[in-house]
């Protein structure tokens, strides 16, 4: 890398330093100037506007975690559709349109096989 290429990263570094200074300033000023009155209500855990009931150490069903994992997995894989759609025409200039479209159909088929596998395993059932 030459000096000119390194200088092109200076604005990014400056933006990072400014954002770090602002975040640090907010935390420090809040701790210095904020009210420090503690009460029973303020120290109580907040649960979506409801009073907490029972122990916080309750166990969740493994099904909950599996459904959450499947949602994250398929959500992240679905994000790949957007960049593919954006560059479809540019890729079609280099390769054939049929090849680019078939490539995405293979990706969708892999997702479909994974979805069917998850469905057959019963991970999405809330018995």
N, C-alpha and C positions, 0 to 999 in steps of 0.2 A: 504494500500500500504506500502510495506517495503522500506527501503532505497535503495536497489538494483534496484527496479523498477523505483524509482524516478530518480536515476542516469542515467537510459537509456534515459530520456528525455533531458538531458543536451546538447547533440549535436543539438537538434532541437531548444532549447532556444538560443544557441550560434549562430546558423545560422540566427535566427530571429533578434538577436541583431546586427549582422554584416550587414545584409541587411538594417536594420533601420539606422545604422550609415552611410552606403554608400549613401542611399537616402537623408538623412539629409545633409550630406557633399556636395552632388551635388547641392542641392537647395541653401545652404548657399554660396558655392563658386560661383555659378552663379549670385547670387544677389550682392556679393561683387566685383567680378572681371568682370562681364559682362558690355557691353556697355549700357549706359542709354540715348541714343539719341532717342527722341520721334519725330515722324513726323506724318503727316496726314495719310499717307499710312499704317504706322505701327499700328495706332490706329483704322483703319478701320476693320470691321469684315471680316473674311476670309470665303469664301464660295466656296470651291473646285476649286480655281484658277479663279473664275469668279468675276467680279465686282458685289457687292450687288445691287440689284434693288428693289425698293419699300420698304415698311415698314417691319420690322422684327416681327411685331405684327399681321401678317396675320393669319387668322384662317385656320386650316386644316380640311378637311372633316373627319367626324367620321368614314367613311369607311376605311380611311387610318389606323387609330388606330385599328380598328377591324381586318383588315388583318394582321397588325403587331402582334397583340395579338394572332391570330390564328397560325401564323408562329411560334412564341415562344412556344406556347402550344404544337403543334404537333412536333416541333423540340426537345423539352425536352422529350416528351414521346418517340420519336424515339431513343433517346439515351439509353433507357432501353434495346434495342435489343442487344447491344454490350456485356454488362455483362452477359446477358442471354445466348448468344452464347458461351461465354468463359466458363461458368460453366455448360453447358448442359450435358457434359459427367459425371461430378462429381455428378450432381443431378440425372442423369439416373441410377447411381449405387445405390443410396439410394431409389429413387422412380422408377417407370417404365418409360421407354422412352415415351410411349404413354401419360402418365399423364403429364410429363414435356412439351411435345409438345402441348398437349391440353390446358395446362395453358397459353402458349404463344398465341395460337389461340384465346382464350377468350380475352386476352389483345388486340390483333389485331382487334377482333370484336367490342370491346368497342371503339377503335379508329375509326373504320369504321362508327359506329353509330354516333359518334360525328361529323365526317366529313360530313356525309349525312345530319345531322341536320343543320350544318353551311351552307351547300350548299342550302338546302331548304329554309332557312331564307333569303338567298340572300346576305349574308355578303361578299361573294367573287366576287360579280358583281360590276363592275366599271361603272355604267351608267353615 
